Amino acid sequence: MPHESHDEHPAHPVDGPSAPGYGPARVRGSRRRPRKKALRYVAWGALGLTLVGGGGVAYAWQHLNGNIQGTDVNAALGRDRPAEQRDGSMNILLLGSDSRAGTHGRYGSGVSGARADTAMVLHVDKSHHKASVVSIPRDTMVQRPQCTQSHGGGAAGAQQAMFNSSYQVGGPACTVKTVEKMSGLRMNHYLEVDFKGFQKLIDELGGVDITTHKAIKDPNSGLSLTAGKHTLKGEDALALVRTRHGVGDGSDLGRIQLQQAFIKALIHRANTVDPLSDPAKSYGLADTATKTISADSDLASADKLIGLAKELKGISPDRTDMVTMPVTYDAQDSGRVLPLEKASHRVWTALRHDQPIPKSATKESVGDRTDSPVSAG
């Protein structure tokens, strides 16, 4: 069947020469434009409500619960799913959809619907003190299972489909199903944010500190940063995690490295939030987060998010291992990548057994080949 594509940018740079980074001299690419999922500050902000007192707490709590959009993934997927891990570890699918809703065409005109442009599997170990994050390139060609569409009816499966099309044909439940089929891992939860929501969250948080090791300029995303330290507010933060032409070979693989570095910086920033020091600010943060984050129905309440936050509190950036799912370039289409089956199996098996991902599993991948031009702090 024909390859599916929904990106307004070309699959790789059109200027010919390749930049150092991935693969041979011929520039190859896969693409993506993302935004991240913040987990803990939703709950930390809500903790500040305990200082409001009396009926105000109940009212505010009810308001936060009413903000959160939930999807009943369990009902949509039924029983045909991997077994749950019983060792205390958990898997959370973090999604960044490319919905332009409410952005008034600022991030591309003529782009309708939404796709899962950022997908990260967050595995929290049984101690809840360490985590592994596996990024799935949006342009990975996968076997997409048959899914139930969000508005009813069914969406046919496909032997060769772009990974990010799963969201378009069946919403978050279909993306969860696709990830579970390819990994053999049960997703305990999913969290999602779109372009507009990502900006609001970062602005409410007060920005995120990063260090660029070289200047980055990408006219497509609008990012222009000199080498050095920066505090990125919402618009620049979104530009960073959407940037691909300004780094590496201009592909999605380089952009994933930026996203992973930003996630570590975001974790560090979120760890500085003290809900007890400023209840009003904490409530504002919780209100913004619950309005902009979507989740599975089992997690779509303020108290459940607080419970998750408490469980994740001990995880710091230096205890978070981030890799890209092992992939290779598609010989039939330089704008796509294919999973390295044996290497990917080793990655998912390690998580299934709650073990660290062996470095040798990603050795042959065209993903994590160069150091990121950005780091936290």
Secondary structure, DSSP 4 states (H G I P E B T S, - for coil): -PPP---SS-SS-SS-PPPSSSSSSS-------------HHHHHHHHGGGGT-HHHHHHHHHHHHHH-EEE-HHHHHTT-SPPPP-SS-EEEEEEEE---TTSTTTT-SS--S--EEEEEEEEE-TTSS-EEEEE--TTBEEEEPPEE-TTSSEE--EEEEETTHHHHHHHHHHHHHHHHHHH-----EEEEE-HHHHHHHHHHHT-EEEEESS-EEETTTTEEE-SEEEEE-HHHHHHHHH--TTSTTSSHHHHHHHHHHHHHHHHHHHTT--TTT-HHHHHHHHHHHHHH-EEETTT-SHHHHHHHHHHHTT--GGGEEEEEPPEEEETTEEEEEEE-HHHHHHHHHHHHTT-PPPGGGGTT-SSS-S--SEEE-
